[in-house]
Amino acid sequence: MKTGKEIKTNKFKNYNVTFGSVNNKNPKAIYINISSWAQPKEEDELSYTSSIRGLNKKIRQNLFNTLSEDSDSLFDKNRTIVDLDIRESGIRYGKRSFMSCEITLYLYNEYSITTTYMKDKLEWLTDNLVKNVFENNKIFEFNKKKN
């Protein structure tokens, strides 16, 4: 029996973004899935391990700071899961590699994902993350499609 809800947004030019909950009737957690194709901006970088780790850290830090600034936050800033998936082995200059970032946010109270307030909150949080982390990245350029 499927009880989850998923909402896709086309607000972001270079990113595929989906919001969802596992259980729409009794939501305890909400997820944000951001996917894109990452392409290195310069060819002099040989090992991308530290770049990917730094990107993961920036996502976590920005998420924590954004949730801390929000006075009426629905989410517990101390209970977040960030799963950044980008394969280091396939990254080369001139070639795009798939990047997926899934963020799980735990709610203080049960709040439906279908409400306008929740959609606005999730879009605001994602917009902040995209502008401050992905768009300002010095190593990678992100695109919606592979070609």
Sine and cosine of phi, psi and omega as CSV:
sin_phi,cos_phi,sin_psi,cos_psi,sin_omega,cos_omega
0.00,0.00,0.89,-0.45,-0.05,-1.00
-1.00,0.03,0.85,-0.52,0.00,-1.00
-0.87,-0.48,-0.03,1.00,-0.04,-1.00
-0.97,0.25,0.26,-0.97,0.02,-1.00
-0.71,-0.70,0.67,-0.75,0.00,-1.00
-0.71,-0.70,0.71,-0.71,-0.01,-1.00
-0.81,-0.59,0.82,-0.57,0.03,-1.00
-0.99,-0.17,0.68,-0.73,0.02,-1.00
-0.87,-0.49,0.60,-0.80,0.02,-1.00
-0.95,-0.32,0.42,0.91,-0.06,-1.00
-0.95,0.31,-0.43,0.90,-0.13,-0.99
-0.97,-0.24,0.79,-0.61,-0.12,-0.99
-0.92,0.39,-0.70,0.72,-0.11,-0.99
-0.96,-0.28,0.20,0.98,-0.10,-1.00
-0.66,-0.75,0.60,-0.80,0.17,-0.99
-1.00,-0.08,0.86,-0.51,-0.08,-1.00
-0.82,-0.57,0.75,-0.67,0.03,-1.00
-0.74,-0.67,0.69,-0.73,0.11,-0.99
-0.94,-0.34,0.54,-0.84,0.02,-1.00
-0.28,-0.96,0.20,-0.98,0.11,-0.99
-0.68,-0.73,0.52,-0.86,-0.01,-1.00
-0.97,0.25,-0.62,0.78,-0.02,-1.00
-0.80,-0.61,0.95,-0.32,-0.05,-1.00
-0.96,0.27,-0.48,0.88,-0.03,-1.00
-0.97,0.24,-0.58,0.82,-0.06,-1.00
-0.69,-0.73,0.91,0.41,-0.12,-0.99
-0.96,0.29,0.80,-0.59,0.08,-1.00
-0.93,-0.37,-0.33,0.95,-0.01,-1.00
-0.57,-0.82,0.52,-0.85,0.02,-1.00
-0.83,-0.56,0.60,-0.80,0.07,-1.00
-0.87,-0.49,0.49,-0.87,0.10,-1.00
-0.85,-0.53,0.81,-0.59,0.03,-1.00
-0.90,-0.43,0.88,-0.47,0.03,-1.00
-0.91,-0.41,0.85,-0.52,0.04,-1.00
-0.78,-0.63,0.50,-0.86,-0.05,-1.00
-0.25,-0.97,0.07,-1.00,0.08,-1.00
-0.94,-0.35,0.86,-0.51,-0.04,-1.00
-0.99,-0.12,0.71,-0.71,0.04,-1.00
-0.75,-0.66,0.78,-0.62,0.02,-1.00
-0.88,0.48,0.63,-0.77,0.00,-1.00
-0.99,0.15,-0.52,0.85,-0.02,-1.00
-0.79,-0.62,0.45,-0.89,-0.06,-1.00
-1.00,-0.07,-0.01,1.00,-0.07,-1.00
-0.99,0.14,-0.17,0.99,0.00,-1.00
-0.98,0.18,0.84,-0.55,-0.03,-1.00
-0.99,-0.12,-0.72,0.69,0.00,-1.00
-0.93,-0.36,0.82,-0.57,-0.05,-1.00
-0.99,-0.15,0.12,0.99,-0.02,-1.00
-0.85,0.53,-0.77,0.64,-0.03,-1.00
-0.94,0.35,-0.52,0.86,0.04,-1.00
-0.92,0.40,-0.68,0.74,0.02,-1.00
-0.93,0.37,-0.67,0.74,0.05,-1.00
-0.88,0.47,-0.66,0.76,0.03,-1.00
-0.91,0.42,-0.63,0.78,0.04,-1.00
-0.90,0.44,-0.68,0.73,0.04,-1.00
-0.87,0.49,-0.69,0.72,0.00,-1.00
-0.91,0.42,-0.65,0.76,0.02,-1.00
-0.90,0.43,-0.62,0.79,0.04,-1.00
-0.89,0.46,-0.75,0.66,0.00,-1.00
-0.88,0.48,-0.70,0.71,-0.03,-1.00
-0.91,0.40,-0.69,0.72,0.01,-1.00
-0.90,0.43,-0.65,0.76,0.03,-1.00
-0.89,0.46,-0.72,0.69,0.01,-1.00
-0.89,0.46,-0.71,0.70,-0.01,-1.00
-0.90,0.44,-0.67,0.74,0.00,-1.00
-0.90,0.43,-0.69,0.73,0.02,-1.00
-0.94,0.35,-0.49,0.87,0.04,-1.00
-0.94,0.33,-0.59,0.81,-0.02,-1.00
-0.96,0.29,-0.44,0.90,-0.07,-1.00
-0.97,0.26,0.92,-0.40,-0.08,-1.00
-0.94,0.33,-0.58,0.82,0.00,-1.00
-0.95,-0.32,0.72,0.69,-0.09,-1.00
-0.89,0.45,0.69,-0.72,0.07,-1.00
-1.00,0.07,-0.28,0.96,-0.17,-0.99
-0.95,-0.33,0.52,-0.85,0.07,-1.00
-0.99,0.10,0.93,-0.36,-0.07,-1.00
-0.92,0.39,-0.35,0.94,0.00,-1.00
-1.00,0.04,-0.12,0.99,0.01,-1.00
-0.83,-0.56,0.98,0.22,0.07,-1.00
-0.77,-0.63,0.51,-0.86,0.06,-1.00
-0.83,-0.55,0.80,-0.60,0.06,-1.00
-0.89,-0.46,0.85,-0.53,0.02,-1.00
-0.87,-0.50,0.99,-0.12,0.03,-1.00
-1.00,-0.07,0.83,-0.56,-0.03,-1.00
-0.84,-0.54,0.95,-0.31,0.11,-0.99
-0.57,-0.82,0.83,-0.56,-0.08,-1.00
-0.98,0.20,0.89,-0.45,-0.01,-1.00
-0.91,0.41,-0.58,0.82,-0.11,-0.99
-0.91,0.41,-0.47,0.88,-0.05,-1.00
-1.00,-0.09,0.02,1.00,-0.07,-1.00
-0.99,0.16,0.83,-0.56,0.08,-1.00
-0.58,-0.81,0.44,-0.90,0.04,-1.00
-0.89,0.46,0.73,-0.69,0.00,-1.00
1.00,0.04,-0.03,1.00,-0.02,-1.00
-0.83,-0.56,0.67,-0.74,0.03,-1.00
-1.00,-0.06,0.67,-0.74,0.02,-1.00
-0.87,-0.50,0.61,-0.79,-0.04,-1.00
-0.95,0.32,0.71,-0.71,0.04,-1.00
-0.82,-0.58,0.75,-0.66,0.06,-1.00
-0.76,-0.65,0.73,-0.68,0.02,-1.00
-0.77,-0.63,0.90,-0.43,0.05,-1.00
-0.94,-0.35,0.81,-0.58,-0.02,-1.00
-0.90,-0.43,0.81,-0.59,0.05,-1.00
-0.95,-0.32,0.81,-0.59,-0.01,-1.00
-0.89,-0.46,0.75,-0.66,0.01,-1.00
-1.00,-0.10,0.70,-0.72,-0.06,-1.00
-1.00,0.06,0.55,-0.84,0.15,-0.99
-0.95,0.30,-0.71,0.71,0.01,-1.00
-0.82,-0.57,0.35,-0.94,0.04,-1.00
-0.94,0.33,0.82,-0.58,-0.06,-1.00
-0.59,-0.81,0.82,-0.57,-0.07,-1.00
-0.93,0.36,0.63,-0.78,0.00,-1.00
-0.96,0.29,-0.31,0.95,-0.07,-1.00
-0.99,0.14,-0.17,0.99,0.01,-1.00
-0.95,0.30,0.49,-0.87,0.00,-1.00
-0.89,0.45,-0.62,0.78,0.00,-1.00
-0.87,0.49,-0.70,0.71,-0.01,-1.00
-0.93,0.38,-0.67,0.74,0.03,-1.00
-0.87,0.49,-0.70,0.71,0.02,-1.00
-0.89,0.45,-0.65,0.76,0.01,-1.00
-0.90,0.44,-0.70,0.71,0.00,-1.00
-0.92,0.38,-0.64,0.77,0.04,-1.00
-0.92,0.40,-0.64,0.77,0.04,-1.00
-0.88,0.47,-0.71,0.70,0.00,-1.00
-0.90,0.44,-0.70,0.71,0.01,-1.00
-0.93,0.38,-0.66,0.75,0.03,-1.00
-0.87,0.49,-0.68,0.73,0.04,-1.00
-0.88,0.47,-0.68,0.73,0.00,-1.00
-0.91,0.42,-0.70,0.71,-0.01,-1.00
-0.90,0.44,-0.73,0.68,-0.03,-1.00
-0.91,0.41,-0.72,0.70,-0.12,-0.99
-0.99,0.12,-0.44,0.90,-0.07,-1.00
-0.94,-0.35,-0.85,0.52,-0.12,-0.99
-0.96,0.26,-0.72,0.70,-0.03,-1.00
-0.94,0.35,-0.47,0.88,0.00,-1.00
-1.00,-0.06,0.19,0.98,-0.03,-1.00
-0.95,0.31,0.77,-0.64,-0.05,-1.00
-1.00,0.10,-0.32,0.95,-0.08,-1.00
-1.00,-0.07,-0.71,0.71,-0.12,-0.99
-0.91,-0.41,0.49,-0.87,0.16,-0.99
-0.91,-0.41,0.70,-0.71,-0.09,-1.00
-0.95,-0.33,0.63,-0.77,-0.02,-1.00
-0.71,-0.70,0.49,-0.87,-0.04,-1.00
-0.95,0.30,-0.55,0.84,-0.05,-1.00
-0.86,-0.50,0.34,-0.94,-0.05,-1.00
-0.93,0.36,-0.61,0.79,-0.03,-1.00
-0.92,-0.39,0.00,0.00,0.00,0.00
